[in-house]
């Protein structure tokens, strides 16, 4: 019964006794008979599992509330390409067809059913048009179909491009049976029909399980993994970065690298894309470097990355999380991840909520969510059809300048539960966007040559659950400059709270969609205490991101992504101490705070150097592939023992635009090495930066070279870094630089140790 009760709680259906779950499940078994549980007369096709989704996208944002991921026809008014799947039956004959869908504008009583689509079975179109009825998710009757072949294609054919959605398709010979529509019964029914095992697959045992792959979760994973912590990073999207990904496209806010902890922010800078565009058509997907971030994480030997897995169940032992269970958002596979420590970096406090962690949530007047969008000039007239189902803005005020369309202040959901009404809030953003563009194009006759260019279907969220730690940081603390002894992350964003803009809310009360930011300023930086980063009642739970232990008002200063990323860095450091000393998050504060501070200062490298022994590079002969100026920046600077990072004259510089750069070290006799220290970049008068970012080591093999296993760095931002690898012995070593700002390698010093 644990499986049923666990899932039951996860889907937030309220407090119902275990015996009630048994009755519900047994009643379904009797009502639908054995056939619907997997005999040849019934077939269930999950839409998210389509072999070829075409132009449809998998939307997993609301699966915990409506029961499943679904396919969304996000075409901005242009019908998307068909989604297809090969389906196999074991018996021919006549089948009843049910399609789980909804009319997404139904909650507003809007006319027009913009999400219409058709279903083709074996190349034959069913008479029913789907997405035309029902304001809630339900099984729409698709009539009957004759199955004359045992294997054929099922096709979803979008008719509008206006956000049609399909969750699943069910074929049955039992014409009297109607598929269940509520969990936990529906969830169990679907699992049995699709043949998924009752028990989750074992995903392994880890020191740290990080849930949420935004900037905070990615930084936490990298920080911990590089300190010898075995990490599982679980992310429910196919990309990393969260709001700062190509799916959402919100730029990074906040500042990093402040004394006395200038190394806090190193990993944030490593993940930060080189180029940026905040709004408008220039805000293109490649700017967010999704693949590079995935490559950075996968290059770490201590991190296992699980993309497209959504955690929706937690198993406890007393006040300690024992494991989390995640569902693959395409296949439905469930996997169990066991861990000693867990980090909730979901932004929504999902793990903490499922673990019964103490939390608070402001329901009335909280900050909402955005779905950014932009337009683009095509150079020729573009027609956009009328949208009578959208918000009618034909005679209403709203920002109309091109630079203002789809910006951060197109925001909704201030007075709705962000979970129970999540899809409603996102869809309200869609109605505002389509209504605005309809008014501009068709009523006001503006932008005749422009088209809707891009819109996020994944919402950028600001506020939901706040998990409570040993300190709940308040606005008064920040404004009053209250200094905590465990201050660890610098907050530099003004207290920035969003509410509906009074100039635009008339007639849209409750469904406001334009916000105004209200600011409170303070002396910056303000140091967020470490005690905000772990749960006060769940022993092994950490938090990083916008779900940490702060009040609604204080969240306005700490929620931006560079700040959240630094929280993740500190959590990774703290977990490494937890592992070393077999303690919990609170124990780090009580017993090992000074060691945590030493890590934040970057003293780890200094301590390591005291024990590292002799720098083997000092007596090596140096050769370089190029030189910017052999007199001012000679190659001998690379191993002369001088590395004052405020003196640019102590560096070697390669020639410009000749990447890759090669620096070769050779000795008369072989040397045994297992670590390298690299100091690179330049000093701009305030701080050092522009270090070499992508590089690897090679060792001599015969007359050629082979890569050193364990030292292929795909994204470095640290001026000073130490890298360890399995020892080897060679008389030749080569540093190969394949990425660096401006395509010039700038190196103060390279040192080898064993």
C-alpha positions as CSV (number, residue, x, y, z in Angstrom):
1,X,0.0,0.0,0.0
2,X,3.0,2.4,0.3
3,X,3.0,3.0,-3.4
4,X,-0.7,4.1,-3.5
5,X,-0.5,6.3,-0.4
6,X,2.8,7.9,-1.5
7,X,1.3,8.9,-4.9
8,X,-1.9,9.9,-3.3
9,X,-0.2,12.5,-1.1
10,X,1.9,13.7,-4.0
11,X,-1.0,14.8,-6.1
12,X,-2.4,16.9,-3.3
13,X,-5.9,15.3,-3.1
14,X,-6.2,16.0,0.6
15,X,-6.2,13.9,3.8
16,X,-7.9,10.6,3.0
17,X,-7.3,7.4,5.0
18,X,-5.4,4.4,3.4
19,X,-8.6,2.3,3.4
20,X,-10.2,4.9,1.2
21,X,-7.5,4.4,-1.4
22,X,-8.0,0.7,-1.4
23,X,-11.8,1.1,-1.9
24,X,-11.2,3.5,-4.8
25,X,-8.7,1.2,-6.6
26,X,-10.8,-1.9,-6.0
27,X,-13.9,-0.2,-7.3
28,X,-12.2,0.7,-10.5
29,X,-11.1,-2.8,-11.0
30,X,-14.6,-4.1,-10.7
31,X,-16.1,-1.3,-12.8
32,X,-13.9,-1.6,-15.8
33,X,-13.2,-5.3,-15.6
34,X,-9.9,-7.1,-16.3
35,X,-9.9,-6.1,-20.0
36,X,-9.0,-2.4,-19.4
37,X,-6.0,-3.4,-17.4
38,X,-4.0,-4.7,-20.2
39,X,-5.8,-7.3,-22.3
40,X,-5.7,-6.9,-26.1
41,X,-9.0,-5.1,-26.1
42,X,-7.6,-1.9,-24.6
43,X,-4.7,0.3,-25.6
44,X,-3.5,3.5,-24.0
45,X,-1.2,5.9,-25.9
46,X,0.5,8.6,-23.8
47,X,0.9,11.7,-26.0
48,X,4.3,12.7,-24.5
49,X,5.7,9.3,-25.7
50,X,5.0,10.0,-29.4
51,X,7.9,8.8,-31.5
52,X,7.9,12.0,-33.5
53,X,6.4,15.0,-31.7
54,X,6.6,17.1,-34.8
55,X,6.0,20.7,-33.8
56,X,4.3,19.8,-30.6
57,X,6.2,20.2,-27.3
58,X,6.2,18.2,-24.1
59,X,4.8,20.3,-21.2
60,X,5.5,18.9,-17.8
61,X,4.8,22.0,-15.7
62,X,1.4,21.0,-14.3
63,X,1.7,17.2,-14.2
64,X,1.5,17.0,-10.4
65,X,-1.9,18.7,-10.6
66,X,-3.5,17.3,-13.8
67,X,-1.8,13.9,-13.7
68,X,0.6,13.8,-16.5
69,X,2.9,15.6,-19.0
70,X,1.1,16.5,-22.2
71,X,1.8,17.6,-25.8
72,X,1.2,21.3,-26.5
73,X,0.7,22.8,-30.0
74,X,2.7,26.0,-29.3
75,X,2.6,27.6,-32.8
76,X,1.9,31.3,-32.0
77,X,-1.1,31.1,-34.4
78,X,0.5,28.9,-37.0
79,X,-0.5,25.2,-36.9
80,X,2.4,23.1,-35.9
81,X,3.7,20.0,-37.6
82,X,1.9,16.7,-36.9
83,X,2.9,14.4,-34.1
84,X,3.0,10.7,-34.9
85,X,3.4,7.4,-33.2
86,X,3.4,3.8,-34.3
87,X,0.8,1.8,-32.3
88,X,0.4,-1.9,-32.1
89,X,-2.8,-3.7,-31.3
90,X,-3.2,-7.4,-30.6
91,X,-6.7,-7.7,-31.9
92,X,-8.6,-6.2,-34.8
93,X,-12.2,-4.9,-34.5
94,X,-14.2,-1.8,-33.5
95,X,-12.9,0.3,-30.7
96,X,-14.2,3.3,-28.7
97,X,-11.8,6.2,-28.7
98,X,-11.2,8.6,-25.8
99,X,-8.8,11.6,-25.9
100,X,-7.8,13.4,-22.7
101,X,-7.8,17.1,-23.5
102,X,-9.6,20.4,-22.7
103,X,-10.7,23.7,-24.1
104,X,-8.1,25.8,-22.5
105,X,-10.0,29.1,-22.6
106,X,-13.0,27.4,-21.0
107,X,-12.3,28.7,-17.5
108,X,-13.1,32.2,-18.8
109,X,-16.2,31.2,-20.7
110,X,-14.4,32.4,-23.9
111,X,-15.8,31.4,-27.3
112,X,-13.9,30.0,-30.1
113,X,-12.0,27.0,-28.8
114,X,-8.5,28.0,-30.0
115,X,-6.8,24.7,-29.1
116,X,-8.6,22.5,-31.7
117,X,-6.9,19.5,-33.2
118,X,-7.8,16.3,-35.1
119,X,-6.8,12.7,-34.6
120,X,-5.9,10.4,-37.5
121,X,-5.9,6.6,-36.9
122,X,-4.2,4.6,-39.6
123,X,-4.4,7.6,-42.0
124,X,-8.1,8.1,-41.5
125,X,-9.4,11.2,-39.7
126,X,-11.9,10.8,-36.9
127,X,-15.1,12.9,-37.2
128,X,-14.6,14.5,-33.8
129,X,-12.6,17.7,-33.4
130,X,-10.9,17.7,-30.1
131,X,-10.1,20.5,-27.6
132,X,-13.5,22.0,-28.1
133,X,-15.3,21.3,-24.9
134,X,-14.7,21.1,-21.1
135,X,-12.8,23.8,-19.2
136,X,-11.0,21.1,-17.1
137,X,-8.9,18.1,-18.2
138,X,-11.3,15.2,-19.2
139,X,-11.7,12.3,-21.6
140,X,-13.4,13.6,-24.7
141,X,-15.5,11.1,-26.6
142,X,-13.9,10.4,-30.0
143,X,-16.5,8.0,-31.3
144,X,-15.7,4.6,-32.8
145,X,-13.0,3.4,-35.2
146,X,-12.5,0.2,-37.1
147,X,-9.0,-1.3,-36.5
148,X,-8.2,-3.4,-39.6
149,X,-4.5,-3.6,-39.2
150,X,-2.6,-4.5,-36.0
151,X,0.1,-1.9,-36.5
152,X,-0.5,1.7,-37.7
153,X,0.3,5.3,-37.1
154,X,-1.7,7.6,-34.8
155,X,-1.4,11.3,-35.8
156,X,-2.2,14.5,-33.9
157,X,-3.1,17.2,-36.4
158,X,-3.1,20.7,-35.0
159,X,-5.7,23.1,-36.6
160,X,-4.8,26.5,-35.2
161,X,-1.3,26.8,-33.6
162,X,-3.1,28.3,-30.6
163,X,-1.9,26.1,-27.7
164,X,-4.0,22.9,-28.3
165,X,-3.1,20.2,-25.9
166,X,-3.4,16.4,-25.7
167,X,-2.6,14.2,-22.7
168,X,-3.5,10.7,-23.9
169,X,-5.5,8.5,-26.3
170,X,-7.4,5.5,-25.2
171,X,-8.8,2.7,-27.4
172,X,-11.2,0.1,-25.9
173,X,-13.7,-2.5,-27.0
174,X,-15.6,-2.0,-23.8
175,X,-18.1,0.7,-25.1
176,X,-19.6,1.1,-21.7
177,X,-16.3,1.9,-20.0
178,X,-15.2,5.5,-19.3
179,X,-11.6,6.0,-18.3
180,X,-10.9,7.3,-14.8
181,X,-10.0,11.0,-14.6
182,X,-8.9,11.5,-11.0
183,X,-5.8,10.5,-9.2
184,X,-4.7,8.2,-7.6
185,X,-7.0,5.9,-9.5
186,X,-6.1,7.3,-12.9
187,X,-2.4,7.1,-12.2
188,X,-2.5,3.5,-11.2
189,X,-4.8,2.6,-14.2
190,X,-2.4,4.3,-16.6
191,X,0.6,2.6,-15.1
192,X,-1.0,-0.9,-15.5
193,X,-2.1,-0.2,-19.1
194,X,1.3,1.1,-20.1
195,X,3.1,-1.9,-18.5
196,X,5.3,0.3,-16.2
197,X,6.5,-1.6,-13.2
198,X,4.9,-1.1,-9.8
199,X,8.2,-0.5,-8.0
200,X,10.6,2.3,-9.2
201,X,13.9,1.4,-10.8
202,X,16.9,1.8,-8.6
203,X,18.8,5.0,-9.5
204,X,21.7,4.5,-7.1
205,X,23.0,5.8,-3.8
206,X,24.5,9.3,-3.5
207,X,26.1,11.6,-1.0
208,X,23.9,14.4,-2.3
209,X,20.8,14.4,-4.4
210,X,20.1,17.8,-6.0
211,X,16.6,18.3,-7.3
212,X,16.2,21.2,-9.7
213,X,18.7,22.0,-12.5
214,X,18.4,25.8,-12.6
215,X,21.4,28.0,-11.8
216,X,21.2,27.3,-8.1
217,X,21.0,23.5,-8.5
218,X,23.7,23.4,-11.1
219,X,26.0,25.4,-9.0
220,X,25.3,23.3,-5.9
221,X,26.1,20.1,-7.9
222,X,29.3,21.5,-9.3
223,X,30.5,22.9,-6.0
224,X,29.8,19.6,-4.2
225,X,31.1,17.3,-6.9
226,X,34.4,19.1,-7.3
227,X,34.9,18.5,-3.5
228,X,34.6,14.8,-3.7
229,X,30.8,14.5,-3.1
230,X,29.0,11.9,-5.2
231,X,26.0,13.9,-6.7
232,X,22.8,13.1,-8.5
233,X,21.4,16.2,-10.3
234,X,17.8,15.7,-11.3
235,X,16.1,18.2,-13.6
236,X,12.6,17.9,-15.1
237,X,13.5,19.7,-18.4
238,X,15.8,18.7,-21.2
239,X,18.1,21.7,-20.5
240,X,19.8,23.2,-17.4
241,X,19.6,26.8,-16.3
242,X,16.0,27.1,-15.3
243,X,14.8,30.7,-15.9
244,X,18.2,31.4,-17.5
245,X,17.8,28.8,-20.2
246,X,16.7,29.0,-23.9
247,X,13.2,27.8,-22.8
248,X,12.5,30.8,-20.5
249,X,15.2,33.4,-21.4
250,X,15.4,35.5,-18.3
251,X,18.9,37.1,-17.9
252,X,21.0,36.7,-14.8
253,X,20.6,39.4,-12.1
254,X,22.7,40.2,-9.0
255,X,26.5,40.6,-8.6
256,X,29.2,38.2,-7.4
257,X,32.6,38.0,-5.9
258,X,32.7,40.4,-2.9
259,X,35.2,40.5,-0.1
260,X,35.7,38.8,2.3
261,X,34.5,35.9,0.1
262,X,35.5,36.7,-3.4
263,X,35.5,33.1,-4.5
264,X,31.8,32.8,-3.9
265,X,30.5,33.3,-7.4
266,X,33.2,31.5,-9.3
267,X,30.9,28.8,-10.6
268,X,28.1,31.3,-11.4
269,X,30.6,33.1,-13.7
270,X,31.6,29.7,-15.2
271,X,28.0,29.1,-16.2
272,X,27.3,32.6,-17.4
273,X,27.0,32.9,-21.2
274,X,29.4,35.3,-22.9
275,X,26.8,37.2,-24.8
276,X,23.4,38.6,-23.6
277,X,20.2,40.2,-24.9
278,X,17.6,41.0,-22.4
279,X,14.4,41.4,-24.4
280,X,13.2,41.6,-28.0
281,X,14.0,39.5,-31.1
282,X,17.7,39.6,-30.3
283,X,17.0,37.3,-27.3
284,X,17.7,34.2,-29.2
285,X,18.1,30.6,-27.9
286,X,21.8,30.1,-28.6
287,X,22.7,33.0,-26.3
288,X,21.9,30.7,-23.3
289,X,24.4,28.0,-24.3
290,X,22.3,25.1,-23.1
291,X,24.6,22.4,-24.5
292,X,27.7,24.0,-22.9
293,X,26.2,23.8,-19.5
294,X,25.2,20.2,-19.9
295,X,28.8,19.5,-21.1
296,X,30.2,21.2,-18.0
297,X,28.1,19.0,-15.7
298,X,28.8,15.8,-17.6
299,X,32.5,16.4,-17.5
300,X,32.5,16.1,-13.7
301,X,33.2,12.5,-12.7
302,X,31.3,12.8,-9.4
303,X,28.1,14.1,-10.9
304,X,25.4,11.9,-12.5
305,X,22.9,14.0,-14.5
306,X,19.3,13.0,-15.0
307,X,17.5,15.3,-17.4
308,X,13.7,15.1,-17.9
309,X,13.0,13.4,-14.5
310,X,10.5,15.1,-12.2
311,X,10.6,14.3,-8.5
312,X,7.1,13.8,-7.2
313,X,7.5,11.5,-4.2
314,X,9.6,11.4,-1.1
315,X,10.3,8.6,1.3
316,X,11.1,9.5,4.9
317,X,12.6,7.9,8.0
318,X,11.6,10.1,10.9
319,X,12.8,13.6,10.2
320,X,15.3,12.4,7.5
321,X,14.7,12.0,3.8
322,X,15.7,8.5,2.8
323,X,15.0,8.7,-1.0
324,X,13.2,10.6,-3.7
325,X,11.3,9.1,-6.6
326,X,11.3,10.8,-10.0
327,X,9.2,10.2,-13.1
328,X,10.7,10.4,-16.5
329,X,8.6,13.0,-18.4
330,X,8.5,11.1,-21.7
331,X,8.6,7.4,-20.9
332,X,6.8,7.6,-17.5
333,X,9.6,5.4,-16.0
334,X,9.9,5.9,-12.2
335,X,13.4,5.9,-10.6
336,X,14.4,5.9,-6.9
337,X,17.3,8.0,-5.8
338,X,18.7,7.3,-2.4
339,X,20.9,9.9,-0.7
340,X,22.5,11.0,2.6
341,X,21.7,14.7,1.9
342,X,19.2,16.4,-0.4
343,X,19.1,19.9,-1.8
344,X,15.8,21.4,-2.9
345,X,16.7,23.7,-5.8
346,X,13.3,23.5,-7.4
347,X,12.3,27.1,-6.7
348,X,8.9,25.8,-5.6
349,X,10.1,23.9,-2.5
350,X,8.8,20.6,-4.0
351,X,11.0,18.2,-2.1
352,X,10.5,20.1,1.1
353,X,6.8,20.1,0.7
354,X,6.6,16.4,0.1
355,X,8.9,15.8,3.1
356,X,6.6,17.9,5.4
357,X,9.3,20.6,5.8
358,X,8.1,23.8,7.5
359,X,7.2,26.4,4.9
360,X,5.3,29.6,4.3
361,X,3.6,30.8,1.1
362,X,2.1,34.2,0.5
363,X,-1.1,33.5,-1.5
364,X,-2.6,37.0,-1.8
365,X,-0.3,39.5,-3.4
366,X,2.7,37.3,-4.2
367,X,4.9,37.9,-7.2
368,X,3.6,36.2,-10.3
369,X,5.0,34.4,-13.3
370,X,6.0,35.6,-16.8
371,X,6.0,34.0,-20.2
372,X,8.3,36.3,-22.1
373,X,7.6,36.9,-25.8
374,X,8.8,39.1,-28.6
375,X,8.0,40.2,-32.2
376,X,10.2,40.6,-35.3
377,X,10.0,42.6,-38.5
378,X,9.8,40.3,-41.5
379,X,10.1,43.1,-44.1
380,X,6.7,42.3,-45.6
381,X,3.1,42.4,-44.6
382,X,2.0,39.7,-42.1
383,X,-1.6,38.7,-41.4
384,X,-2.6,37.6,-38.0
385,X,-6.1,36.2,-37.4
386,X,-8.5,37.7,-34.9
387,X,-8.5,36.1,-31.4
388,X,-12.0,36.6,-29.9
389,X,-11.1,34.1,-27.1
390,X,-8.1,36.2,-26.0
391,X,-8.2,39.2,-23.6
392,X,-10.1,42.0,-25.4
393,X,-7.5,44.8,-25.4
394,X,-8.9,46.7,-28.4
395,X,-9.9,49.7,-26.3
396,X,-7.8,49.0,-23.2
397,X,-4.4,50.6,-22.3
398,X,-1.3,48.4,-22.3
399,X,2.4,48.9,-23.2
400,X,2.6,49.1,-27.0
401,X,6.2,50.1,-27.8
402,X,8.1,47.2,-29.4
403,X,10.7,47.2,-26.7
404,X,8.0,46.8,-24.1
405,X,6.1,43.9,-25.7
406,X,6.6,40.7,-23.8
407,X,9.0,42.2,-21.2
408,X,9.2,41.1,-17.5
409,X,6.2,43.2,-16.5
410,X,3.8,41.0,-18.6
411,X,3.1,39.0,-15.4
412,X,0.1,37.2,-14.0
413,X,-1.1,35.2,-11.0
414,X,-0.7,37.6,-8.1
415,X,-3.8,36.3,-6.2
416,X,-4.0,32.7,-7.3
417,X,-2.5,29.6,-5.7
418,X,0.6,29.1,-7.9
419,X,0.2,25.3,-7.9
420,X,-3.6,24.6,-8.1
421,X,-4.0,27.4,-10.6
422,X,-0.6,27.1,-12.4
423,X,-1.9,26.2,-15.8
424,X,-4.6,28.9,-15.5
425,X,-1.9,31.5,-14.8
426,X,0.3,30.4,-17.7
427,X,-2.7,30.4,-20.0
428,X,-3.7,33.9,-18.8
429,X,-0.3,35.1,-20.0
430,X,-1.1,33.5,-23.4
431,X,-4.5,35.2,-23.5
432,X,-2.8,38.6,-22.7
433,X,-0.2,38.1,-25.4
434,X,-2.6,37.0,-28.1
435,X,-5.0,39.7,-27.2
436,X,-2.4,42.4,-27.3
437,X,-1.1,41.3,-30.6
438,X,-4.6,41.0,-32.1
439,X,-5.3,44.6,-30.9
440,X,-2.1,45.9,-32.3
441,X,-2.3,44.2,-35.7
442,X,-6.0,44.2,-36.4
443,X,-7.5,47.1,-34.5
444,X,-4.7,49.7,-34.1
445,X,-3.0,48.7,-37.4
446,X,0.4,48.8,-35.9
447,X,3.4,46.7,-36.9
448,X,2.0,45.6,-40.3
449,X,5.3,43.8,-41.2
450,X,5.9,42.2,-37.8
451,X,5.1,38.7,-36.6
452,X,4.9,37.0,-33.2
453,X,8.5,35.7,-33.2
454,X,8.9,33.7,-30.0
455,X,7.1,33.1,-26.7
456,X,8.0,30.9,-23.7
457,X,5.6,28.2,-22.9
458,X,7.6,27.4,-19.8
459,X,6.7,30.0,-17.2
460,X,9.4,32.1,-15.5
461,X,8.4,32.0,-11.8
462,X,9.2,34.4,-9.0
463,X,7.5,33.2,-5.8
464,X,5.9,30.2,-4.3
465,X,6.8,28.1,-1.2
466,X,9.6,29.4,1.1
467,X,11.1,26.6,3.2
468,X,12.0,27.6,6.7
469,X,15.4,27.3,8.2
470,X,17.0,28.2,11.6
471,X,16.8,31.9,10.5
472,X,13.9,33.4,8.5
473,X,15.5,36.5,6.9
474,X,13.3,39.5,7.0
475,X,13.2,42.8,5.1
476,X,14.0,44.6,8.4
477,X,17.2,42.6,8.6
478,X,18.3,43.6,5.2
479,X,17.3,47.3,5.4
480,X,18.7,47.6,8.9
481,X,22.0,45.9,8.0
482,X,21.7,43.2,10.6
483,X,25.0,41.3,10.4
484,X,24.8,37.6,11.1
485,X,28.0,35.7,11.9
486,X,27.2,33.2,9.2
487,X,26.6,35.6,6.4
488,X,27.7,33.8,3.3
489,X,26.0,35.0,0.1
490,X,26.0,38.7,-1.0
491,X,22.6,40.1,-1.9
492,X,22.9,43.1,-4.3
493,X,19.5,43.3,-5.9
494,X,17.2,45.9,-4.4
495,X,14.1,44.6,-2.5
496,X,12.0,44.3,-5.7
497,X,8.4,43.3,-5.2
498,X,5.8,43.1,-8.0
499,X,2.1,43.9,-7.8
500,X,-0.5,44.6,-10.5
501,X,0.2,47.9,-12.3
502,X,-2.7,50.3,-11.3
503,X,-2.6,51.9,-14.8
504,X,-3.7,48.7,-16.5
505,X,-5.8,46.6,-14.1
506,X,-9.2,48.2,-14.6
507,X,-11.5,45.6,-16.0
508,X,-9.1,42.8,-15.3
509,X,-9.3,42.6,-11.5
510,X,-8.1,39.2,-10.4
511,X,-6.7,38.5,-13.9
512,X,-4.2,41.4,-14.0
513,X,-1.4,40.8,-16.4
514,X,0.9,43.9,-16.2
515,X,2.9,44.4,-13.1
516,X,4.8,47.2,-11.4
517,X,7.9,46.8,-9.4
518,X,8.1,48.5,-5.9
519,X,11.6,49.0,-4.7
520,X,13.2,49.3,-1.2
521,X,16.9,50.1,-1.2
522,X,19.6,49.1,1.3
523,X,23.4,49.2,1.7
524,X,24.9,46.5,-0.5
525,X,26.0,43.9,-0.4
526,X,23.9,42.3,2.4
527,X,25.2,38.9,3.5
528,X,22.5,36.2,3.6
529,X,23.1,33.9,6.6
530,X,24.0,30.3,6.0
531,X,21.2,29.2,8.4
532,X,18.7,30.2,5.6
533,X,20.0,27.4,3.5
534,X,18.9,24.3,5.4
535,X,15.6,23.1,6.8
536,X,14.8,23.7,10.4
537,X,12.9,20.4,10.8
538,X,14.1,18.0,8.1
539,X,17.6,17.0,9.2
540,X,19.3,16.4,5.8
541,X,17.6,18.9,3.6
542,X,19.3,22.0,2.1
543,X,17.8,24.7,0.0
544,X,19.2,27.0,-2.7
545,X,17.4,29.4,-4.9
546,X,14.1,31.3,-4.5
547,X,12.7,28.8,-2.0
548,X,15.2,29.6,0.9
549,X,14.2,30.7,4.4
550,X,13.1,34.3,3.9
551,X,9.9,36.3,4.2
552,X,7.9,37.4,1.2
553,X,9.5,40.9,1.3
554,X,13.1,39.7,1.8
555,X,12.6,37.4,-1.2
556,X,12.5,40.5,-3.3
557,X,16.3,41.0,-2.7
558,X,17.6,37.4,-2.9
559,X,15.6,35.8,-5.7
560,X,17.7,36.8,-8.7
561,X,19.8,34.1,-10.3
562,X,23.4,35.1,-9.7
563,X,22.5,35.3,-6.0
564,X,20.7,32.0,-6.1
565,X,23.7,30.4,-7.8
566,X,26.0,31.5,-5.0
567,X,23.6,29.9,-2.6
568,X,24.1,26.7,-4.5
569,X,27.9,27.1,-4.3
570,X,27.8,27.5,-0.5
571,X,25.4,24.5,-0.1
572,X,27.9,22.4,-2.1
573,X,30.7,23.5,0.2
574,X,28.6,22.7,3.3
575,X,27.6,19.2,2.1
576,X,31.3,18.4,1.6
577,X,31.8,19.3,5.3
578,X,28.8,17.2,6.2
579,X,30.3,14.3,4.5
580,X,33.7,14.8,6.0
581,X,32.5,15.1,9.6
582,X,29.3,13.0,9.4
583,X,27.1,15.9,10.5
584,X,24.0,17.8,9.2
585,X,23.5,21.3,7.9
586,X,22.9,22.6,11.4
587,X,26.1,20.9,12.6
588,X,28.1,22.8,10.0
589,X,27.0,26.1,11.6
590,X,27.4,24.9,15.2
591,X,30.9,23.2,14.8
592,X,32.5,23.9,11.4
593,X,31.5,27.4,10.4
594,X,35.1,28.6,10.3
595,X,36.0,25.8,7.9
596,X,33.0,26.8,5.7
597,X,34.3,30.4,5.7
598,X,37.8,29.3,4.8
599,X,36.2,27.5,1.7
600,X,34.4,30.6,0.8
601,X,37.6,32.6,1.0
602,X,39.3,30.2,-1.3
603,X,41.8,29.1,1.3
604,X,41.4,25.5,0.2
605,X,44.0,26.0,-2.5
606,X,46.4,27.8,-0.1
607,X,46.2,24.9,2.4
608,X,46.6,22.4,-0.4
609,X,49.8,24.1,-1.7
610,X,51.4,23.9,1.8
611,X,51.3,20.1,1.5
612,X,51.7,19.8,-2.3
613,X,55.5,19.5,-2.4
614,X,57.8,20.9,-5.1
615,X,56.5,22.7,-8.1
616,X,57.8,20.4,-10.9
617,X,57.3,23.0,-13.6
618,X,60.0,25.3,-12.4
619,X,62.8,23.3,-14.0
620,X,60.9,22.5,-17.2
621,X,61.8,23.8,-20.6
622,X,58.9,25.8,-22.1
623,X,57.8,26.0,-25.7
624,X,54.7,27.8,-27.0
625,X,52.8,27.7,-30.2
626,X,52.7,31.5,-30.5
627,X,53.5,34.7,-28.7
628,X,51.7,38.1,-28.7
629,X,54.9,40.0,-27.7
630,X,58.0,37.9,-26.9
631,X,59.7,40.9,-25.2
632,X,56.9,42.2,-23.0
633,X,55.2,38.8,-22.4
634,X,57.9,36.1,-22.8
635,X,57.1,32.4,-22.5
636,X,59.5,32.2,-19.5
637,X,56.8,34.0,-17.4
638,X,54.8,30.8,-17.5
639,X,57.1,29.0,-15.0
640,X,59.2,31.7,-13.3
641,X,57.4,31.5,-10.0
642,X,55.9,35.0,-10.2
643,X,52.1,35.4,-10.2
644,X,51.0,38.7,-8.8
645,X,47.6,38.8,-10.3
646,X,47.5,42.6,-10.2
647,X,50.6,42.8,-12.4
648,X,49.8,42.1,-16.0
649,X,53.4,42.3,-16.9
650,X,54.1,38.9,-15.3
651,X,52.1,37.0,-17.8
652,X,52.6,35.3,-21.1
653,X,50.2,36.1,-23.9
654,X,49.5,34.0,-27.1
655,X,48.9,35.6,-30.5
656,X,45.4,36.6,-31.2
657,X,42.9,34.3,-33.0
658,X,45.2,31.3,-33.3
659,X,43.3,28.9,-31.0
660,X,44.2,26.3,-30.0
661,X,47.2,27.4,-28.1
662,X,49.9,24.9,-27.0
663,X,52.2,25.2,-24.1
664,X,54.7,22.4,-23.9
665,X,56.8,21.4,-20.8
666,X,59.7,19.1,-21.1
667,X,62.3,17.6,-18.8
668,X,65.5,15.6,-19.2
669,X,64.0,12.8,-17.0
670,X,60.4,11.8,-16.7
671,X,58.3,13.4,-13.9
672,X,55.4,11.9,-11.9
673,X,52.5,14.4,-11.8
674,X,48.9,14.2,-10.4
675,X,47.9,17.9,-10.2
676,X,48.2,21.1,-12.0
677,X,47.7,24.7,-10.8
678,X,46.9,27.3,-13.4
679,X,46.7,31.1,-12.9
680,X,45.4,32.9,-15.9
681,X,43.6,36.0,-17.1
682,X,44.2,39.7,-16.7
683,X,43.7,42.5,-14.1
684,X,41.5,45.4,-15.2
685,X,42.3,47.7,-12.3
686,X,39.6,46.4,-10.0
687,X,39.5,42.6,-10.3
688,X,41.1,39.8,-12.3
689,X,39.1,37.9,-14.9
690,X,39.2,36.5,-18.5
691,X,40.9,33.2,-17.5
692,X,41.4,30.4,-20.0
693,X,38.0,28.7,-20.2
694,X,38.5,25.4,-22.1
695,X,41.6,23.3,-22.0
696,X,43.1,19.9,-21.5
697,X,46.4,18.2,-20.7
698,X,48.3,15.8,-22.9
699,X,51.3,13.7,-22.1
700,X,53.9,12.5,-24.5
701,X,53.4,9.1,-26.1
702,X,56.2,8.1,-28.4
703,X,56.6,10.9,-30.9
704,X,53.0,12.0,-30.4
705,X,50.5,12.9,-27.6
706,X,47.6,11.4,-25.7
707,X,45.0,13.1,-23.6
708,X,45.4,12.9,-19.8
709,X,42.3,11.2,-18.4
710,X,40.4,13.3,-15.9
711,X,41.6,16.7,-17.1
712,X,39.4,18.0,-19.9
713,X,38.0,21.3,-18.7
714,X,35.0,22.6,-20.7
715,X,34.2,25.8,-18.8
716,X,36.6,27.5,-16.3
717,X,36.2,31.0,-15.0
718,X,38.6,30.9,-12.0
719,X,41.7,32.9,-12.3
720,X,43.4,30.5,-9.9
721,X,42.5,26.8,-10.1
722,X,43.9,23.5,-9.0
723,X,42.9,20.3,-10.9
724,X,43.7,16.8,-9.8
725,X,43.9,13.6,-11.9
726,X,45.3,10.1,-11.8
727,X,49.1,10.2,-11.6
728,X,51.2,9.5,-14.6
729,X,54.9,9.7,-15.5
730,X,56.2,11.5,-18.6
731,X,59.1,13.7,-19.7
732,X,56.7,15.8,-21.8
733,X,53.4,17.5,-20.9
734,X,51.3,19.8,-23.0
735,X,48.6,22.2,-22.0
736,X,46.1,22.7,-24.9
737,X,43.9,25.8,-24.7
738,X,40.8,25.6,-26.9
739,X,38.7,28.4,-25.4
740,X,39.6,31.8,-24.0
741,X,38.1,35.3,-24.1
742,X,39.2,37.1,-27.2
743,X,41.0,34.0,-28.4
744,X,44.1,35.1,-26.5
745,X,45.6,32.9,-23.8
746,X,46.8,35.0,-20.8
747,X,48.7,33.0,-18.3
748,X,50.6,34.1,-15.2
749,X,51.8,30.6,-14.1
750,X,51.4,26.9,-14.7
751,X,52.6,24.6,-11.9
752,X,52.7,20.8,-11.7
753,X,52.7,18.7,-8.5
754,X,52.6,15.2,-7.2
